[in-house]
Amino acid sequence: SGEGAGLPGSPRLQRRQRGEGPPAVDGRPLLSAAFGPGRPCAARLELPEEPMRVRAPRMTLGLMVRALERLLTGAGASETVMRVELPEGAQQWRLRVRAQVVRPPLPRAQASLERLARRAEGQVSVAQEDTGLELTVLLPRPPE
């Protein structure tokens, strides 16, 4: 009958063939769960009112949030502020992270975050100055 996932004729495969890609996932609950009050790596979250719809598989986005958590924990981050913005006319969400750190991010943690971002068709940039760390993650929005 061809109704199973991945078989010819399945809705999932047809969607992929039409180039729509993975379904959009709201990133706000994932960020709140990892970095909300009472979490070991708690941050001041500045999230948008509207859903932060990201064009990436839920599992990939979840792994990215965990990789970001490991990177910040490994650097001994404190006073962390995370702001999600959608620059005017942009096709990507911008997650900007600023934190005070006691050591540079571990290279493996940074490489893991970068690899997961590429898998989601996003990108990561990291800048460090003295004890300040600024990290930016760009994540694709689904087409309107």
Buried (B, 14 or more C-beta within 10 A) or exposed (E): EEEEEEEEEBEEBEEEEEEEBBEBBBBBBBBBEBBEEEEEBEBEBEBEEEEBBBBBBBEBBBBBBBBBBBBBEBBEBBEBEBBBBBEEEEEBBBBBBBBBBEEEBBEEBBBBBBEBBEBBBBBBEBEBEEBEBEBBBBBBBBEE
